[in-house]
Each structure stands twice: as structure tokens, then as C-alpha cells.
Amino acid sequence: MTVAAILLVPDMAAALADADGEPAIRRVAHAAWSGGALPTIVVTEATDAALVDALAGLPVTITRPGPDEPRVVAWFIHGQRAARSAVGEATAGLLWPIRYAWVDPETVTSLVESHGTDTERIVRPAFLGSAGFPILIPATADERLAALPNMPAGDAVDALGAAGFPCHSLELGDPGIVSDISTPRAGLPEYQGPPRPAAPTAEGLR
């Protein structure tokens, strides 16, 4: 059982934007790898040479969605399939918009651990009560995700929850969860740290 990182790149400029001296895409891919996500899949319409250079030396797979696949939901499902092709044991994916470049690797680790306690549940990280990214989505949700119209990622997760799919909010205290690259790293709120164990028991998730 592994959790993949599905990095969605609809905007090449955001992917290559400076994030404390390195391209945002490289910072995100490194955080995913350091936090224990496996494999890391980059979903993008165009395989830009600058993007390939930015990811040099990192264990990532770049894949292009079909021309008829709308962004966000369909792209994520495309990434999930690519992850399972690369690593058959992948049972969930982190839906990760590339603009969220400040996420701490420990947040990734906590999400991966939470999947181990309940493999059928969507887990969305939170910072001081505000939901953010990346969102852990089990492969068992793919079919229901595919039935939704194209919509923002957070709205899609809310729609699944409203329809009865099990969802859980996990407070992790990482400001990178809710602050994207438009906020300089120096301007982020202070890291709070989780108020309870990062990987609660299955009983604690209910």
C-alpha cells in the first residue's frame, strides 16, 4: 500500500515560479518524495523543456492528460491511473495543485500515515480550522469523482462528502496547507504543529 502524489500543473508559469530559490514544481516534488509519497506523478498539458530541467534528478513521472479531459478532477483521475501503472500498490493519491509549494514534508508523512489507519476515507489537511491541500483521495473514490462535473478540487471533495463518501479533516498546523505561492515563504504564519498525533487510530477517525 502506497500513497502517490498527483501534482496538477495547469499553469506552467506557476510551476516554474521562484520558490525560495528553486522552481515551485521542484520544491513540491521534493516535499512529496521526502514525505514518503510514492510515486510522484506530474500531470500537465505540455512537457516543457524547462519543466523537465526543473525536475532533473527527482523520481517523478510526467504524463499528459487526453485533450478531452477537463482540468482538476479528470486530471487527478488520470494521475491516479498513471500512479497505479507505475506502482501497483498505490491505493490513494494526494491531489496537489502545484501552486501549494510551501507544504511541509511532515504534512505529507502525516497524510500517508492517516491512510494506513483507514484506506477508504478522504483526508483533507487543515491549518487552524481552514481546509487546504494536498487532499488524500483513495482510489475507491475515483469512480464517483469521475461522475462529477468539472469543478474546483475543494468543491469536488465537498460534493463527495455531501453524497455520503467518508471524509475526514486532519489538523496539522502547517501554514503551507492554505497559503499558496502568492504568499512569500517569509510571510507565512508560524508553523503550529498538530494538536494531536498525526496518525490517529481508526477509532479516532470516526
Buried (B, 14 or more C-beta within 10 A) or exposed (E): EBBBBBBBBBBBEBBBBEBEEEBBBBBBBBBBBEBBBBBBBBBBBEEBEEBEEBBEEBEBBBBBBEEEBEBBBBBBBBBBBBBBEBBEEBBBBBBBBBBBBBBBBBBBBBBBBBBEBBBEBBBBBBBEEEBBBBBBBBBBBBEBBEEBEEBEBBBBBBBBBEEEBBBBBBBBBBBBBBBBBEBEBEEBBEBEEBEEEBBBEEEEBE
